[in-house]
């Protein structure tokens, strides 16, 4: 026959049926006390580790063997890799396996390509500037000034009509 026993919340001794008291705190927590002595110590907020006859004191001062092998094993979660939008799972794995040397080489190559592209743009701009002669520049400036004067005159005439 199995007898249901509770543990005293203060002393951690077993409470057999027909013994002890239950106490319900304001926040709804249940406390089981073996006797009035345990209840009084707990009400005075005295730590059970400071009282020598409690199981907590005996455990703290190594009077009782504690089962270290009885600790629960924690099951570790396995990491699952998933593909990200835009990159497949194989691509992620390939990038993880890459070492620093290959990454540096790729970065240098990308930087070189960007430099070359910028240099080509600069060269193209220089050739465009060389293609336009100084007389052509003067002619372009004169044309823009004439266009501005014509625009100013038409704007002045419209103001006078109002």
C-alpha positions in Angstrom: 0.0 0.0 0.0 1.4 3.4 -1.0 0.9 6.3 1.4 0.8 9.8 -0.1 3.2 12.1 1.8 4.0 15.7 1.4 7.2 17.6 2.2 7.2 20.3 4.9 7.9 23.6 3.2 10.3 24.7 6.0 12.0 21.6 7.3 11.6 19.3 4.3 10.5 16.4 6.5 7.8 14.1 5.4 4.2 14.8 6.4 2.1 11.8 6.7 -1.7 11.8 6.3 -3.5 13.3 9.3 -0.6 15.5 10.3 0.6 19.0 9.4 -1.2 22.1 8.2 -1.6 23.8 4.9 -1.1 27.5 4.5 -2.3 29.5 1.5 -0.5 32.8 1.0 -2.2 35.9 -0.4 -0.6 35.3 -3.8 -2.1 31.8 -3.9 1.0 29.7 -3.1 0.5 26.6 -1.0 2.8 25.9 2.0 2.8 22.6 3.9 4.0 22.7 7.5 4.7 19.6 9.6 4.2 21.3 13.0 3.7 24.7 14.7 7.5 25.0 15.2 8.1 24.9 11.4 5.2 27.3 10.8 6.5 29.8 13.3 10.0 29.8 11.9 8.6 30.3 8.4 6.3 33.1 9.5 9.3 34.9 11.1 11.1 34.6 7.7 14.0 32.6 9.2 15.9 30.7 6.6 15.7 26.9 7.0 19.5 26.7 6.3 20.2 28.4 9.6 18.3 25.9 11.8 20.3 22.8 12.5 17.5 20.2 12.6 16.3 21.0 9.1 17.2 19.0 6.0 18.4 22.2 4.3 21.0 22.8 7.0 22.1 19.2 6.9 22.4 19.4 3.1 24.3 22.7 3.2 26.8 21.4 5.8 27.3 18.1 4.0 25.8 15.9 6.7 23.5 14.3 4.0 24.7 12.8 0.8 23.1 14.5 -2.2 22.6 12.5 -5.3 24.5 14.3 -8.0 23.8 11.6 -10.5 20.1 12.1 -10.0 20.2 15.5 -11.7 18.0 15.8 -14.7 19.7 15.7 -18.0 18.9 18.6 -20.2 18.1 17.7 -23.8 19.9 20.1 -26.1 18.0 21.5 -29.0 19.4 20.6 -32.4 20.2 23.5 -34.7 18.3 23.2 -37.9 19.6 25.2 -40.8 17.0 26.7 -43.2 17.4 28.5 -46.5 17.1 32.3 -46.4 15.1 34.1 -49.2 17.6 34.7 -52.0 20.2 32.2 -50.8 19.8 28.4 -51.0 20.8 26.1 -48.2 23.7 24.7 -50.2 25.0 28.2 -50.8 24.9 28.9 -47.0 26.8 25.7 -46.3 29.4 26.5 -49.0 30.0 29.9 -47.5 30.4 28.5 -44.0 33.0 26.0 -45.2 35.1 28.8 -46.9 38.2 29.8 -45.1 39.5 33.3 -44.6 42.0 33.2 -47.4 39.4 32.6 -50.1 37.1 35.2 -48.6 40.0 37.8 -48.6 40.8 36.8 -52.2 37.2 37.3 -53.3 37.0 40.7 -51.5 40.2 41.9 -53.2 39.0 40.8 -56.6 35.7 42.6 -56.1 37.6 45.7 -55.0 39.8 45.5 -58.1 36.8 45.2 -60.4 35.2 48.3 -58.8 38.4 50.2 -59.1 38.7 49.2 -62.8 35.1 50.3 -63.5 35.6 53.7 -61.9 38.9 54.1 -63.8 37.1 53.4 -67.1 34.4 56.0 -66.2 37.1 58.6 -65.5 38.9 57.8 -68.7 35.6 58.1 -70.7 34.9 61.5 -69.1 38.4 62.6 -70.0 38.0 61.6 -73.6 34.7 63.4 -73.9 36.4 66.6 -72.5 39.3 66.3 -74.9 36.9 65.8 -77.9 35.3 69.3 -77.2 37.7 72.1 -78.3 38.0 75.5 -76.7 36.2 77.2 -79.6 33.3 74.8 -79.3 33.1 75.6 -75.6 33.0 79.3 -76.3 30.2 78.8 -78.8 28.2 76.7 -76.4 28.5 79.4 -73.7 27.4 82.1 -76.2 24.4 80.0 -77.2 23.3 79.5 -73.6 23.6 83.2 -72.8 21.5 84.1 -75.9 18.9 81.6 -74.9 18.8 83.1 -71.3 18.4 86.6 -72.7 15.6 85.6 -75.0 13.8 83.9 -72.1 14.2 87.0 -69.9 12.7 89.2 -72.7 9.7 87.1 -73.2 9.1 87.0 -69.4 9.3 90.8 -69.3 6.8 91.2 -72.1 4.3 88.9 -70.4 4.5 91.0 -67.2 3.8 94.3 -69.0 0.6 92.9 -70.7 -0.9 92.1 -67.3 
